[in-house]
């Protein structure tokens, strides 16, 4: 009786892994840096449990589509871009920005069903993002300043982490982690009651002292399970950071991000400081997240926000509409 009750309790607390049951959380995920795909170029990347390509039209627009040509399965990453279309290298079939086959190399009419899966795609902060779904359930947030007033430096972390993206995302509602690992001293008791929730994430204000005695007043948040953002002041100077948790395969994630400062005579110095902060913070997390066996264990009162985020994860919508295309 005790064992069966414990098993039922464990099942109720279980957080589905990415790819479990063939499904993945419907969130925005970074696919590549903008600088990795020039106008008129196509590149391949692993995503979810398959492969996609990113192609940039000759007009400069980036698109993420399934990688394999429906004709005979050639990888479009070895193809070329023709105007606004991506062309397969094998038989020169062309697909437009919607994924529809619009031309065959030999001149036969394209089969009506010949199409690629087109992921909703957005390019922001020097990163190309794709949404796991036919249409995005939410948009990425806006920063307080327009891009033309900002200096933005995008980066890709040198190697992937050996856990699902949501595991890294869970650090944001984990007040114990913020205080113990990153040495942040809140100016108020743990801000559980200040956290604002919606179906796609959370946000709250962090006021306190960071490592080195830096006084911070930051707005931080998650959108979905693949995107973190924060903006505000450190010692009175405004900056921002965005971090995306890419999903190249189940049980792994690749960190992309950007550190952001206001344009001005001190921008480069501020960017160097932000880079050091970013590398230190992710570096503190890297050995933990590359070795963790994440599971919901025994929680304390300091885990109140984290526990609520776990519940969001259990209920979060999962799907895989591209499954038949990307594998």
C-alpha positions as CSV (number, residue, x, y, z in Angstrom):
1,X,0.0,0.0,0.0
2,X,2.8,2.4,0.9
3,X,4.7,1.6,-2.2
4,X,1.8,2.1,-4.5
5,X,0.9,5.4,-2.8
6,X,4.5,6.6,-3.2
7,X,4.5,5.7,-6.9
8,X,1.3,7.6,-7.5
9,X,2.7,10.6,-5.6
10,X,5.9,10.4,-7.7
11,X,3.9,10.3,-10.9
12,X,1.9,13.4,-9.8
13,X,5.1,15.3,-9.2
14,X,6.9,14.2,-12.4
15,X,7.9,16.9,-14.9
16,X,7.8,15.5,-18.5
17,X,11.1,15.5,-20.2
18,X,11.5,17.0,-23.6
19,X,10.7,14.4,-26.2
20,X,8.8,12.3,-23.7
21,X,5.9,10.7,-25.6
22,X,7.3,12.3,-28.8
23,X,6.3,15.8,-27.6
24,X,8.2,19.1,-26.9
25,X,7.2,22.2,-25.1
26,X,5.8,25.0,-27.3
27,X,8.3,27.8,-26.8
28,X,10.7,30.0,-28.7
29,X,14.1,28.4,-29.1
30,X,17.3,30.0,-30.5
31,X,18.6,28.2,-33.6
32,X,21.7,30.1,-34.6
33,X,23.4,33.5,-34.4
34,X,22.4,35.9,-37.1
35,X,26.0,36.2,-38.1
36,X,26.1,32.5,-38.9
37,X,23.8,32.8,-41.9
38,X,24.6,35.5,-44.5
39,X,22.2,36.7,-47.2
40,X,21.8,34.0,-49.8
41,X,23.1,31.3,-47.5
42,X,21.6,28.1,-46.0
43,X,22.9,26.2,-42.9
44,X,21.7,23.1,-41.1
45,X,21.1,22.7,-37.4
46,X,19.7,19.9,-35.1
47,X,16.4,20.8,-33.5
48,X,14.0,18.9,-31.3
49,X,14.5,15.3,-32.5
50,X,15.5,16.0,-36.0
51,X,17.0,18.6,-38.3
52,X,16.1,22.0,-39.7
53,X,17.8,24.5,-42.0
54,X,18.0,28.3,-41.6
55,X,18.1,30.1,-44.9
56,X,18.4,33.8,-45.5
57,X,16.8,35.2,-48.7
58,X,18.8,37.5,-50.9
59,X,16.6,40.2,-49.5
60,X,18.0,39.4,-46.0
61,X,15.0,37.7,-44.3
62,X,15.8,34.5,-42.2
63,X,13.5,31.5,-42.2
64,X,13.6,28.2,-40.4
65,X,12.2,25.1,-42.2
66,X,12.5,21.3,-42.0
67,X,15.8,20.1,-43.5
68,X,14.8,17.2,-45.8
69,X,13.5,17.6,-49.3
70,X,10.1,15.8,-49.7
71,X,11.2,14.5,-53.1
72,X,13.9,12.0,-52.0
73,X,15.1,13.3,-48.7
74,X,18.2,15.3,-49.6
75,X,19.4,17.6,-46.9
76,X,18.7,21.2,-47.9
77,X,21.7,22.4,-45.9
78,X,23.8,21.4,-49.0
79,X,21.5,23.4,-51.2
80,X,21.5,27.0,-52.3
81,X,19.3,30.1,-52.0
82,X,17.7,31.4,-55.2
83,X,16.1,34.8,-54.5
84,X,13.5,34.1,-51.8
85,X,13.6,30.3,-52.2
86,X,15.8,27.5,-51.0
87,X,16.9,25.1,-53.7
88,X,17.7,21.4,-53.1
89,X,21.0,20.3,-54.5
90,X,19.8,16.9,-55.7
91,X,17.1,17.7,-58.3
92,X,16.8,21.5,-57.9
93,X,13.4,21.6,-56.4
94,X,12.7,25.0,-54.9
95,X,10.7,25.9,-51.7
96,X,9.5,29.4,-50.9
97,X,9.4,31.1,-47.5
98,X,6.2,29.3,-46.5
99,X,7.8,25.9,-47.2
100,X,5.7,25.3,-50.4
101,X,7.4,23.7,-53.4
102,X,7.1,26.2,-56.2
103,X,9.4,24.7,-58.8
104,X,11.1,21.5,-59.9
105,X,14.5,21.5,-61.7
106,X,13.2,19.4,-64.6
107,X,10.1,21.5,-65.1
108,X,7.4,19.0,-63.9
109,X,4.6,20.6,-61.9
110,X,5.4,20.5,-58.2
111,X,3.2,17.9,-56.3
112,X,0.6,19.7,-54.3
113,X,1.6,17.9,-51.1
114,X,5.3,18.6,-51.5
115,X,6.2,21.1,-48.7
116,X,8.5,21.7,-45.9
117,X,7.5,22.5,-42.3
118,X,7.8,26.2,-41.8
119,X,8.6,27.2,-38.2
120,X,7.4,30.6,-37.0
121,X,10.7,32.6,-37.2
122,X,11.9,35.8,-35.7
123,X,15.3,37.5,-35.7
124,X,16.1,39.6,-32.6
125,X,19.2,40.6,-30.7
126,X,21.5,39.0,-33.2
127,X,19.8,35.6,-32.9
128,X,17.5,33.6,-35.1
129,X,14.6,32.0,-33.1
130,X,12.0,29.4,-34.0
131,X,8.8,28.5,-32.3
132,X,7.9,24.8,-31.8
133,X,4.4,25.0,-33.3
134,X,2.4,26.0,-36.3
135,X,1.8,29.4,-34.8
136,X,3.4,31.1,-31.8
137,X,1.4,31.1,-28.6
138,X,3.2,34.2,-27.4
139,X,5.7,36.8,-28.5
140,X,9.1,37.6,-27.1
141,X,9.1,40.6,-24.8
142,X,10.2,44.1,-25.7
143,X,13.0,45.9,-24.0
144,X,12.4,49.5,-22.7
145,X,14.6,51.0,-25.4
146,X,14.4,50.5,-29.2
147,X,17.2,48.6,-30.8
148,X,18.6,51.6,-32.6
149,X,19.5,53.1,-29.2
150,X,21.3,49.9,-28.1
151,X,24.6,48.2,-28.5
152,X,24.0,44.5,-28.7
153,X,26.5,41.7,-28.6
154,X,25.2,38.3,-29.3
155,X,27.0,35.1,-28.3
156,X,26.8,31.3,-28.4
157,X,28.2,29.4,-25.4
158,X,31.1,27.1,-26.5
159,X,29.4,23.8,-25.7
160,X,26.0,22.5,-24.9
161,X,24.6,21.6,-21.5
162,X,23.5,18.0,-20.7
163,X,19.9,18.8,-19.6
164,X,16.7,20.1,-21.0
165,X,16.2,23.8,-21.6
166,X,13.6,24.2,-18.8
167,X,16.2,23.0,-16.2
168,X,18.3,26.1,-16.8
169,X,15.1,28.3,-17.0
170,X,14.1,26.9,-13.5
171,X,17.1,28.9,-12.0
172,X,15.1,32.1,-12.4
173,X,12.3,31.1,-9.9
174,X,14.8,29.3,-7.7
175,X,15.5,31.9,-5.0
176,X,17.9,29.6,-3.1
177,X,20.0,29.2,-6.3
178,X,20.2,32.9,-6.9
179,X,21.4,33.6,-3.3
180,X,23.6,30.5,-2.8
181,X,25.3,30.1,-6.2
182,X,25.3,33.6,-7.6
183,X,25.7,35.3,-4.2
184,X,22.8,37.8,-4.7
185,X,21.6,39.4,-1.4
186,X,18.0,40.5,-1.8
187,X,17.2,43.9,-0.2
188,X,13.8,42.4,0.9
189,X,12.8,38.9,2.0
190,X,12.6,36.4,-0.8
191,X,10.3,38.1,-3.3
192,X,7.8,35.2,-3.7
193,X,4.8,37.5,-3.4
194,X,6.2,40.0,-6.0
195,X,6.3,37.4,-8.8
196,X,3.8,38.0,-11.6
197,X,2.6,34.9,-13.4
198,X,0.9,34.3,-16.8
199,X,0.3,31.1,-18.7
200,X,3.7,31.4,-20.5
201,X,6.0,32.4,-17.7
202,X,6.8,34.9,-14.9
203,X,8.5,38.1,-14.1
204,X,9.6,40.0,-10.9
205,X,11.9,42.7,-9.7
206,X,15.2,41.9,-8.0
207,X,16.7,44.6,-5.8
208,X,19.8,43.9,-3.8
209,X,23.5,43.5,-3.9
210,X,25.3,41.3,-6.5
211,X,28.8,39.9,-6.2
212,X,31.5,42.5,-5.7
213,X,29.0,44.8,-3.9
214,X,27.2,45.8,-7.1
215,X,23.8,47.3,-6.3
216,X,21.2,46.0,-8.7
217,X,17.6,46.9,-9.6
218,X,16.6,44.4,-12.2
219,X,13.4,43.2,-13.8
220,X,13.8,39.5,-14.7
221,X,11.5,37.0,-16.3
222,X,10.9,33.9,-18.4
223,X,8.8,33.6,-21.5
224,X,8.0,30.0,-22.2
225,X,10.7,27.5,-21.3
226,X,13.4,28.6,-23.7
227,X,13.9,32.3,-23.0
228,X,15.2,34.4,-20.1
229,X,15.5,38.2,-20.0
230,X,16.5,40.9,-17.6
231,X,16.9,44.7,-17.7
232,X,17.6,47.4,-15.2
233,X,20.4,49.1,-13.4
234,X,23.7,48.0,-11.8
235,X,25.3,50.7,-9.8
236,X,22.9,53.1,-11.5
237,X,23.8,52.1,-15.1
238,X,21.2,50.6,-17.3
239,X,21.8,47.3,-19.2
240,X,20.0,44.3,-20.3
241,X,20.6,40.6,-21.1
242,X,18.6,38.0,-23.0
243,X,19.4,34.3,-22.9
244,X,17.9,31.6,-25.1
245,X,18.0,27.9,-24.3
246,X,18.2,26.0,-27.6
247,X,17.0,22.4,-28.0
248,X,19.2,20.5,-30.4
249,X,18.0,17.2,-29.0
250,X,16.2,15.7,-26.0
251,X,18.2,16.0,-22.8
252,X,20.5,18.7,-24.1
253,X,20.4,22.5,-24.6
254,X,22.6,25.1,-26.2
255,X,22.8,28.6,-24.7
256,X,22.6,31.6,-26.9
257,X,22.3,35.2,-25.7
258,X,23.1,38.8,-25.9
259,X,24.4,41.4,-23.5
260,X,23.1,44.9,-24.2
261,X,24.0,48.5,-23.2
262,X,22.8,51.9,-24.2
263,X,24.8,53.6,-27.0
264,X,27.2,56.2,-25.8
265,X,30.9,57.0,-25.1
266,X,31.0,54.3,-22.3
267,X,29.2,51.6,-24.2
268,X,32.2,49.4,-25.0
269,X,33.4,49.5,-21.4
270,X,29.9,48.6,-20.2
271,X,29.7,45.8,-22.7
272,X,33.0,44.4,-21.4
273,X,31.6,44.4,-17.9
274,X,28.4,42.7,-19.0
275,X,30.4,40.1,-20.9
276,X,32.4,39.3,-17.7
277,X,29.2,39.1,-15.7
278,X,27.6,36.8,-18.3
279,X,30.5,34.5,-18.5
280,X,30.9,34.3,-14.7
281,X,27.2,33.6,-14.2
282,X,26.9,30.9,-16.8
283,X,30.3,29.5,-15.8
284,X,28.9,29.1,-12.2
285,X,26.0,27.1,-13.6
286,X,27.8,25.0,-16.2
287,X,29.2,22.2,-14.0
288,X,25.9,22.0,-12.2
289,X,23.7,21.8,-15.3
290,X,26.0,19.4,-17.2
291,X,25.8,16.8,-14.4
292,X,22.4,17.2,-12.8
293,X,19.8,14.4,-12.5
294,X,16.9,16.9,-12.1
295,X,13.9,15.8,-10.2
296,X,11.4,17.2,-7.8
297,X,12.6,16.2,-4.4
298,X,12.1,17.7,-0.9
299,X,11.2,21.4,-1.0
300,X,11.3,24.0,1.8
301,X,9.5,27.3,2.3
302,X,12.3,29.1,0.3
303,X,11.2,27.0,-2.8
304,X,7.7,28.5,-3.0
305,X,8.2,30.2,-6.4
306,X,10.1,27.2,-7.7
307,X,7.3,24.9,-6.7
308,X,4.8,27.0,-8.6
309,X,7.1,27.0,-11.7
310,X,7.2,23.2,-11.5
311,X,3.4,23.2,-11.7
312,X,3.5,25.4,-14.7
313,X,6.0,23.0,-16.4
314,X,3.6,20.0,-15.7
315,X,0.7,21.8,-17.4
316,X,2.7,23.5,-20.1
317,X,1.5,22.7,-23.6
318,X,3.6,20.2,-25.6
319,X,3.3,19.3,-29.2
320,X,5.4,18.2,-32.2
321,X,3.7,19.2,-35.5
322,X,7.0,19.0,-37.4
323,X,7.7,15.4,-36.5
324,X,6.9,14.0,-39.9
325,X,9.1,16.5,-41.6
326,X,12.3,16.9,-39.5
327,X,13.2,13.3,-38.7
